[in-house]
């Protein structure tokens, strides 16, 4: 029997990291506070009637140019080293993998973010993910500076990566394959868990929950009220404080979900074995 694969999928900003990834080093390097940068970006998006994610990607290029900062991939990578995470994040991935292994499950971790993939690549946790999906730039061959968005992932577009993960299309960029009917999926929807922090994750949370998986909204200490409505409205299965340390509420919920998957997989195997036994008996006699 092949071991069931479980996909844990995460948002990044305010889910794993305590704030937006650009807030730690990149925005201060421009001479702005995070509030000033995001207000300036929001105003630009309203005036130009542009998608907010495209808007911030443009503002990063434009403001870096104004400040004489060479916005290269290596520069963006360097902005990942100062990111601060919620308690327990850096040890979380290995520990959950080990727990899954004890249960006969293969745990895979995936990141789906509307932030900069290049910044994530410079973080201490980048190596923990089976795949990272995020916004990326095209770079000028001569100057090596960012010139144009290569990949843009807004809040609704996140959902396509859930389908890609389920079908095993995490590397293949052929958009026709994602819409093809796939009778056998690499990862069943009911074996998927999505963690996010709020309204920007709602489309992904709903896709996972309504297809039999589990969605969890995490919140900062003292801010439970910000996600309570997601649970009350049936958009998520659980809400937990963003504490990834061992024996935390989130740790216990994830492990209970993994326990339930283990039990379900064993029961499904037993039903399958019974069907095979009955078929053999009928064929034999």
C-alpha positions, 0 to 999 in steps of 0.5 A, a space after each residue: 500500500 502506497 503511503 497517503 500524501 498530505 499537502 499542508 499549504 500556507 499563506 506567508 504574510 501574517 500566517 507564518 511571518 508576523 507581518 508583510 514580508 516587505 515590511 522588515 527590510 525592503 520598505 525601510 531601505 526605501 526610507 518609508 514606514 510600512 504604513 507610508 508604503 502601503 498607503 502610497 500603493 493603495 492610492 496608486 491602485 485606486 487612481 490607476 484602477 489596477 490590481 493591488 498585487 500588480 500595484 505593489 510590484 510596480 511600486 517596488 520597482 518605481 520607488 527602488 529606482 527613485 532611491 537608486 537601489 538596484 532591484 536585482 534578484 539577489 537584492 530581493 533574496 537578501 531581504 528575506 534574512 530579517 523576516 520574523 516568524 510566529 513562535 515555533 515556525 522554524 521547527 514546525 515543518 520537520 516536526 510535523 513531517 516526523 509526526 506524519 511519518 509515525 502515522 504512515 503518512 507522507 507530509 508535504 509543505 507548500 507555500 502559496 503567497 501573493 508576496 515576492 517569491 524572491 524574498 521568500 527564497 532568502 528566508 530560513 524556511 525556504 528549504 522546508 517547502 516542496 514548492 513555493 508559488 509567489 509573485 516573480 519579476 523578469 530581470 534585464 539581461 544586462 543590468 539584472 534589475 527587475 523590469 516586469 512581472 513574470 508571475 502575479 498571484 492575487 487572492 483568487 489566483 491562489 486557488 489554481 495552485 491548490 488544483 496544481 498541487 492536487 494533480 501533481 502539476 507543481 512544475 509543469 506550467 501547461 495551463 491546459 493540463 490543469 483543466 483536464 479531467 484527472 480521475 486519479 489525483 496525486 493528492 486527494 482534496 480531503 488530504 489537503 490542509 490550508 492555513 491562512 490569516 484572513 479575507 485574502 485567503 477566503 477563496 483558497 479556504 473555501 476551495 479546500 473546505 468544500 472539497 473535503 479538506 480542512 482550512 484553518 484561519 490563524 490569528 495573532 494573540 489577542 486578535 481572535 475576533 478578526 477571524 471569528 466570522 470566518 468560522 461562524 460563516 462556515 468558511 473555515 473548519 477551525 481558527 487557531 492562534 498563530 503559535 506553531 510550537 509543540 503542544 500549542 492549539 494549532 499543533 494539536 488541531 493539525 495532529 488531530 486532523 492527521 490522526 483522522 486522515 490515518 483512520 480514514 485511509 485505513 477504513 478505505 483500504 479495508 472497504 477496498 479489500 472487502 470489495 476485492 474479496 467479494 469479487 474474487 469469490 464471485 469470480 471463483 464460484 
